[in-house]
């Protein structure tokens, strides 16, 4: 149980730290956010918890495919923010991301890569 609490605390600390940095410097906050911190932490947690290498490798590969449709969201959000406000932009960019995800999943399925 103490290991689980440690994982929560370390992960939460990083999220809060990045949020605080982003309040002071949007560029530095964005740079840190763009780093795959959550993915790297997950890889570390999986390794430390002695998960099989095959499982860790699959996690990393799936993470790559899931990241691709999220990237355009960060271009759509600022455009929608001016037109739709924060919540509208968040919803609209999430819808774009979902559409791109479903499209990517359909294309990849033809190549034997199943995301869903």
Order of alpha helices (4+ residues) and beta strands (2+ residues): alpha-alpha-alpha-alpha-alpha
